[in-house]
Amino acid sequence: MSLFRPFLFAALAALWLCAGQAMAMGAGPQAAPDGQAQNGQAQNGQAQDGKESAARGSVPDDADALAQYQVLREYFERTATLDDRLPEVFSRRVRQEETMAFLVARETVNRQGTLERIRSGTVDLGGLVFRRVTADPDLARIQVTGHYTLNVPPVVETIEEDALFVLLPEMGKWKIYERREGWR
């Protein structure tokens, strides 16, 4: 099963179509929720403030945890904005499959004419909580719960998250190997 979340893009594509129809009928843009521009917001895949994990009680306790949480933040930011660097966060063991899924989703959105709008969006990860379940030198399991928000005016979409991520070290960097939805 792909780690890439194609259902997210199907939902966003539907939103873009609905937003376009609403704008054509004279509806005004939807404002971002209060506090949208606070800590943890990122634009074009670049974190603006690294305090989101501290604000949500998931402070990394060592260098490995910091690197593991960072690769997961990159995953969420790059997935939501269809950043071409998304395949870089995956383990070499699943990278080819994930790259193919990403390219198909990106091309679908591009054909709809919304790729550049999505890429210009902002991602707020402030609602996500990262918790290490296991931390071994050769494997880490991180539970991610909460929500994150993608803001591509006039659309603001909140995505719920409840998954376990399995990360592997590869050439000195942590990479995502697996994502288990709804893990408890």
N, C-alpha and C positions, 0 to 999 in steps of 0.2 A: 504494500500500500504506500502510496506516495506521501512524503512529508509535506509536499507542497499542497496548499489548500485550495483546490480548484473551485470548491463550492463558494468560497469567499468572493471569488471573481465573478461567478455567475450572479451572486446577490448584488455585488457592486454594479455590474453591467445593467441589471434591471433598475437599480437606483438611478443610474445615469440616464437611462431612457425615460424614466418617470420624471426626473428633474427637468430634462429637456422639454417634455410635454408641458409640464407645469409652467416653465418659463415662457413657453410659447403662448400660454393662456394668460400671461400677465402676472403670475405669482412672483413675489420678491424672493431673494435669496434667504436661506435659513441661516440664522446667526449661530456661531459655535456656542456650545454650552458654557455657562459660567465657569471660570477657572481653566478653560481649554488651553490657554497659553502659559500655564504654570509649569513647574519643574517636570522634566521628562519629555517635553515635546521635542520632536525632531522634524527637520525639514530635509527632504531629498536624501533620507537615510543617514543624516549626520546628527548625532545627539547634541542638543544645545546645553543640557545640564545633566550631569551624572547623578543627581541626588534622588532619582525616582526610586531606586531600590532602598535607600535609607529611609525615605519617607514612608515606605510600605512595610517596614520591619524585616526586610530581607538583605541585611548588610553582609556583604561577603566577608568571610573571616580569614582568608588567605589569598595568595596570588592565584592559585588554581581556581578558586571560587570566583574571583573577580573576572578571570578570563572566560570561565564557563558562562557566567551571567552576561558578559559582553557579547559573546557569540549568539546567545539567545535573543538579546535586544536587537542585534543586527538582523537576525532571522525575521523577527516581527516587522521591523522597519522596512526591510527590503521586500518582504512578501507583500505588504500593504501598498507599497509604491511601485511594485514591479521593477525594482532596481536590477539592472543587468548583472550586478555583482552577487545576486542571491546564490547561485550555485557554489560560490566560494565557501559558504558556511557548512556545506555538507561533507560528510566523510567520503573518501574516495570510493568506498564500498557501495555507496548509493548515489554518487554524484551524477552518473550518466542518466539514470532513470529520472532523477529530480530535475536535471537540466532539460530533458525532453518535455516533462510536464510543464515546466516553466515556459519554455519556448512556445508550446501550443497555447497556453493561457495568454501569454503576451501577444501573440499574433491575433488571437480572437479579439482581444481588447483593442488592438491596433486597427483591425478591420472595422470596428465599431466607431473609430475616430476619437476614442477617449484616452488613449495611452498617455499622451503628453499632459492631459489634465490630471490623471491619476499620479503621474510622476511628480507633478508640482505640488501635490498634497502634503499635508503635515500629519505626523503620527504622534499621538500622545500615549506613552507607555506607562504613565503614572498610576494606572489602575491595576497593573500586574504585580503579582507577588511571586518571587522566586525562592524555592526552598530545596536545599540539597537533601536528597533522600539517602544517597550513598556517594561516597567520595573515595575512590581507590586510585592508585597511580595510573591504572590502565582503563578506567571506566568511571563515569559519573552519571548519576540519575538526578535530574532536577525536575521538581514538580512546579508547574507554572499555573497559577489560578488568577482569576480576576477578569479584567477587561482592558482593551485598548481602543483608541478612537482614531479613525481616519477622517480628516477634514479636507474635502475637495469642494470648495464652494460651488454651488449652493448646498451640497450634500455633506452631512455629518453622519458617519456610520460608526456605531459602537459594536465591537466584536468581543463576544465572551470567549474566555479561554479556560480550559481545565484539561491539562494534559501532562504526561510524564515524558520528558525528553531524555534520551540516552546519548551521551557524548563520549567520543573516543579521542585520545591524543594522537595526533599525526604530525610528525616532523616539528614537534615543539608547540603545536597549536591544538586547541580543542575544536572538534568538529562534530556536527550533529549526525548521528547514525539512525536514530529512530524517534518517532513521536507516537505516543499511545494516547489516543483520545479518551477523555473521561476516566482516567486512571484514578483509583482511590485505594 
